[in-house]
Amino acid sequence: MYKHGDGSSASSAAPNAFRSHLKLISSPVTLHPNNILSPTKEEPVSTAESDSRSKTKDEPLTDNKITQSRSQLKEKPAKDLMISYSHADHEIMLKVRENLEKHGISVWVDVSGLSAGVDFLSKIGEAIIECKLFLSLLSSSSVKSKYCQDELALAYVSNRAIFPVALDDPVSLYPLMTTGMKLQLAAYEWSMLGKDSDKFNDNFSQVIALLKAELQRQDMEASRPSDITDQKPLVKNESRRKLNKRNTKVDFTSMEGLELLGPEEYWEKNFLLSENIPWSEFVQHFKTDFQEGLNKILKPEEQDWLFTVLKSEMEADENFVLQKLNFLTFCKVEGEYCPIWQRVKDQASESWSIKEVFDMNSSVRVDAIENLGKFRSPAVIDALCDLLSDQDANARAVAAISLARTNATDPVTAKSLMKILNDKDRLVREAGCLALGHLRVKQAVNKLLKLWRNDVISHVREAASVALNQIGGPEVEKAMRVTKVLADEIRQLTRS
């Protein structure tokens, strides 16, 4: 779940793993998340919830089970579907898996009550990224499971087709869900399976029909030539892309009044012919219009977080002024204008999901970073760029390393990474140097040279040196040579 930064620096608040593994070496391997960001024994994944990743007395973990489960990922091709579930629902999960396979849908699921350590947990993340469909069995146990929450967030971020299947009454589940789950599942159509064995077949037949339709749709999509435009770098003044656009359905018939207002209508209603307004005025009007809806999805402190995100997304300037053009651009997604309320809810879901997946306490973070190339998209890159301005210094550093793993070289990404070279936190500056070096961003040479010469933290200077050597070129070689000569001469003077 999202945690607000308290202003403390990552160097004092970050887990030991982050501080001790950010060692600088003259090789791109520095960026490998297992070297930099992987949890250590002092940073265990939470086991508060009794779910499928926890060892139980009545279901011991054997070497054979570990080997069998690992082989599911390492030796066999990707499955059609992954099931995310709580160990408390183990029996019904087995029944679901059996029926799926009877209908010709291949399934990956953790069946062994695993507690095989961080390495195996990351393989679950790989399974999510590789699968075509993500089926979440929602019960009073699973919605409280940190593992299930992280898995859903990764499925959302990696653009999997998500199918929420309720085992308990959705009305009773909603109060138990985290803010992240509420946001991520809001746009999806739930199926009711229940736990009544007499109604299982009838209810499951409806689920099967939805799953098969989506698999058929994906097969048809895969057979068409790829859309080259999807591979173009995303820039801020273009139409946004959705982070997850698989089988999401916005029910406009359930919306009413202000919820249906498009951006032009909303601006004219509140701000008349003004071309720009103070940011505080926008916030005041938005809260007045949508406070009831905000209270349903976010706590008061989380609403403060959302407006911080929106200020960045709408590009309110340093004087806290919002331009009408930037507001309209924010509301344009996939080439079409969205109602302002729906657009804000979508932004909240995207920003929260990215935050959850790449959070230092996420059980899927390491594998998400390792496999970014598999679900790299303009929307993911844009969301990671947004994370570079997060209140939490750890989040900013992880975002920089993650952006390097995407191999994005567009001007917006480069500019975003160059900004964090001025970050007050030294780990963020180190990560920014390493990312820019890995991406060979030549525009960053002057800033990196300045850090190499002047930063008060030795590790940052070393990171800048690594980056400069990776970028290379005559300008770098000359500047570094001159600096080293001057440094040698100064040392000689101090000795004489």
N, C-alpha and C positions, 0 to 999 in steps of 0.2 A: 504494500500500500504506500501511497505517496507520503513522504515525510518532508516537512518544510525545513529548509536550511536555517540554522540559527546564526549564521554569520561567522561561525568558527572556521578556521582554515582546515583544509584537508590534511595538512601535515601534522595537525594535532588531533584531528577527529577520525581520520581514515583508519580502516582496519590494518592490522600489522601486515597483512599480505600485500596491500596496495603500496605501503611505504617501503617494505623490504625488497619487493620484486621489481620496482621501477629502477633497475640498474642499467646504466648506459653502456652499450657496447657498439662498436662500429659495424653493425649488421642489421638488416631489416628484421631479424628474428626478435629484436627488442619489442616489436609490436605484437608478438604472439601472446594471446591472453593467458595462456597457461604460465607464462613467465611473469606477467605483470599483474593480472587481475584475478587469478584463480584463488578460491578460498583455501585456507590452510587449516591445520588441526585446531588452531586458535579461533577459526572463523567457521564453525559448523553450520550446516543448513539446519533450519529450525525443524525440530521433531515434535513440536507441541501437539500437532494433530495426528490422530491415529489413522493414517491412510496407507495406500498401497506401497509407500516407500519405507514403511516402518516394519522392523522385524517383529514377529509375534511368536509367543510360546507354542501355540497350536499349529503354526506354520513355519517351521525352521527354515532358514536359508541354507541351501546346500550348494556345494561347488557345481553340481550338475545343473542346478537351476540357474546359477549365474552364467555358466557357459552357454546354456540353451538360450537365455534371454539376450546375451551379447550377440550370439550368432544371428538372431533375428535381424539385427541392424547391420552387422559387419559383413555377412555372407550372403544375404538374400536381398533381392531388389526391393525398392520402396513399396509399401503397401498402399492400398486404396484409401484406407481409413485408420485413424488412431482413436482409441477410446481413452478418455480421461475420466477417472473415477476415484472414489474413496474406498479404502479397504473394507469399510463397513458395508459396502454394497457389492462385495466380491461375488456372491452367488448370482445376483441378477446380472452382473457384468458378464459372467461366464455364459449365461443364457442368451444375452444379447450377442455376444461374439459368435456363439454356435449358430444362431439364426442368420446372422450376417453372412457367414461363410456358406451356409446352405443356399443363400441367394447369389453366390458367386462374387461376393465382396471380400477382398483380402484384408486382413485386420492385423494391426500391430497393437499390442497392449501389454503392459507390465502385469504378468500373471503370477509373480513369485513372491510378492510381499517383500520387495527388495530393500536392502540396506547395504548396498555394495559400494558405498562411498561416492564422492563427488564425480569420479570418472564415469561411473555408470549413469548417475543422474543426468550428466550432460548428454548422454546418448538418447535420453528421452526427448531432449530438445531437438536433437537431430531427427528423430522420428517424426516430430511435429512438422518440421520444415520440409521433410521429404514427402509427407502424405498428401493426398488430394483432398480428403475430408477430415474434419476434426469433430468428433462426437463427444459432447460433454454430458455425462450423466449427473444431473443436478439433484442433490438430496441435502438434507439438513447437515450431513457430515461433509459432503464434498465442497459446499459453498464456504465452509470454515477452514478448509485445507489450504495451507500456503502453497503446496505443490500444485493443486488444481488451479489456484488463482494464477500462479506463474505460467502454467501451461496454457491457460486460456489467453493470457496477455500475449504470449509468444505466437499463438495461432492467429490472433488478431493482427499483430504487427507484420507477420510474414504472409498475410493475405490468404490464409487458408479459408476454405468454405466451412463455416462453423454451424453445427447443428445442436442447439440446446435441447436435451431430452429430460424432462422433469420426472423424477421418481416420487416426489412429494408435491403437494399443492403449491403452485407458484406464489400464491398470496402469502403462504407461511414462510416461504424461502426468502422473499424479498428483504424483510428486516434483518435477516442473518447475513446477507451478502455485503461484501466490501464495496466501497465506492467504485473501485475499478471494475468489478464484475457487473455492477448495475449499469455502468456506462457502456461497457463492451457488449453486453447482451441486449441493450435497449433496442437496437435496430434489427434484431433477429426474431424470426417466428419460432416460438417454442412448440415442441411436440410433447404431449402428455402420455407417458408410458405407464406410470404408476407402479405399484408393487403387488397388485392383485393378479395372481396367476391366471384366474379365469378370464380376465380381460386382456391378457398379454398379447395373444395372437392378433386380435382385432386392432389394438393400439399399435402394435409393431408393424402391421401391414402398411399403415399410413407413413411411418418413419421410413420404411424400405422404399416406398414410392418416391419420397422426397430425395433420398440418397441416390437412387438410380437415375433420377432425372438430372441431378447435378453432375453425376459422373458422365452421363451422356453429353451434357452440355460442355463439360471440360474436354471430352474427347473430340468433339466437333471443333472447339476452339483451338485445340492443339494441331488439328489437321489443316487449319488455315495458315497462310503465310503470316509471319510475325509482323506486327505493326512497328515499323521503324521509328515512328514518332515517339513510341513509348521509351526509346532508348536515348532520347535527346535530354541534355541536362535541363533540370528544372530551375527556372529563374523566378525571382519574386514577383515580377510584374506580369507573369503569365497566369493562366487559369491553374488553380491547384489541382492535384490528383488526390483521390481518396486513398487513405492508407490501407483500408480493407474494403473492397467493393464486391466481395463474393456474396451472393444471395442476401444482401441487406435490402430490406423493404421499408420505406418510409410510408406510414399510413396517414396520408394527408386528410383522409376523411375523419380521423379522430382529432385533428387539430382544429382550432377555432380562434376567431378574433385576431389578436395581435400575433399569435403563433404563425399565421398564414402570411403575414406581411413580408413582401420582398424587400430587398435593401433600399431601392429607390423610394418606395412608399414609406418605409420606416424612417428614412432620413428626412423626407419632406414633412412627415407628421410631426417630428420632434424638433427639427432644426431649420425648417423652411428652406430658404434659398442660400444658406450659409455654405461656403466651400470648405470651411474648416471650423472646428470647435475645440474648446478645452477638453482634454481627456476626462477630467472629473465630471464634466457635464454629460458626456456620453455614459459614464458609469452610473451616474445618478438616474438618468432616464431609463437605462436598461434594467436597473434594479427595481425601479417603480413598475415597469411593464411586466417583468418576468420573475419577480421575487418568489412567488409560489412555486414555479417550476424549478428555480434554483434550489430552493429548500428541499425539494424532493430528491435531488440527486447529489447535493453537496452540503457538507457542514459549513458553518460560517467561515472558519479558517481556510477551508478548501475553496470557498468562493473568492477569497482574497488571492489565492494561488491562481485561480482561473483568470481573474482580471489582469494579473501580471502577465500571463501567457497571451491574453488577447491584446494587451498593449504592444507586446513585441510583434505579434502576428499582423496587427493592423498598422504597424510601423508608425505609431505615435512618436513624434520627434523628441529631442532632448528638452524641448520647452513644454513637453506634455500637451502637444497640439495634434489632433487627429484630422487628417485630410479626408474629404469626402471620397476622392478617387481611391485612396488606400482602403477605405471601408468597403467600397464596392468591389474592389479587387479581392479582398478577403472573402467576400460572399460568393465569388464565382468559382465553381468547382466542376471539373470535367467539362468546361465550356458553357456551363449554365449557371444562372443565378439561383441561389437557394434562399428560402425564407431565413431571416436572421436568427430566429430561435433554433431552428434545426442546424444551421451552420455552427452556432456556438456549441451546441451539444456534441456535434461531430468532432469539433476541435478539442473539446474536453476529453472525449474518448481517445483520440489519437495521442494527445500529449500525455495523458495518464498512462496509456499502454506502453509507450516508449519508455517512460520513466520506470514503470514496473519491471519491464524486461531487462533493462540495463542497470537497474539498481544494484548496489554492492551486495545486498542480501538476497538477490534473486537466485533461485535454484537453476535457472536456465540461461543466466547471463553469459557464462563462458562459451557455451555452445552457440548461442545467438551471435556472438562476436565472430567465432570461428567460421560460421556458415553464412555470414552476411552476403557473400557473393551469390548464394543460392536464392535469396529473396530480395536482393538489391533492387531498388526501384527509386524513381525520382521522389516519390512520397516518403519513403524511408529515409533517404538522404536529407530531404528537407526537414523531416522531424528530428533527425539527429543534429542538424544545424541549429534548430530551435533549442535543443537540449544544451547547447554550448552556453546559453545564457541563463541556465537554471540557477536557483539560489544555492543549491548544494554543490560545493566544489568537487566532491567525488563524482557527481553526475556529469559535470562539465569535462572532467578528465576522461571518464569512460567514453563519453560522446566523441572526444577527439580521437581516441584510439580506434573506436568503432568506425568513424569516418575514414580513417586510413585503410581499414580492412575492406571498405567498399571500393577502393581505388577510384573514387570520384575525383575528376580533375577539372570540373567546371568552375567558372569564375566565382560563383556564389559560395561554393564550398571553400575555395581557397581564401576568399575574403573573410568568411566566418572564422576559419582556423587562425588566420593572421591576427584577428581581433583579440584572441585569448592569449597572445604573446604578452599582452599588457595586463593579464589577470593578476590580482594581488596574491593569489595562492600559488606557491612554487610548483606543486604537483601538476596543476593545470598548465602552467607555462612549459614544464617538461614534456607533458603529453602533446601539447601543441607543437613544440619543436620536432618531436619524433614523428608526428603525423605529417607535418609539412615536408620533412626530409623523405619519408617513405613515399609521398606522392610527387616528389621532385618539383615542388612549386617554386619556380624561379623568381616569381614576384616577391617572395618572402625573404630573399637573400639579404637585403639591407637591414630588415628588422632582426633577422637571425644574427647578422654580424654585430649589431648593436648589443643584443643579449649576450653574445659570446664574449664581447669585450667588457661589458658593464654590469651584468646582473650580479647582485650581491650573493646569490646562492650558487655554490660551486657545481651542484648537480644540474642546474639550469644551464650554466655555461657549457658543461660537458654535453648536454643534450643538444644545444645549439651547434656545437662543434660536429657532433654526429650528423646532424641534419645538413650542415653545410658541406660536409664531405660526400654525403649521398647525392646532393644536388650537383655539386661540382661546377666546372666551368672556369674560364680565365679570370672573371671578376672575383670569384670566391678565392681562387688560388692566390691571386695578387694580394687581396686584402688580408688573407690569413698569413701570408708570408711577411708582409710589412708589419703586421701586429706582433708576430713572433720575434722579428728582428728588434723591434722597439722594446719589447719585454726583456729580451736578452741584454740589451744595452743598459736598460734601467737596473737590472740585477747586478750587472758588472759595476755600475756606479756605486751601488750600495755597499759593495764589498771593498772598494778602494778607499 
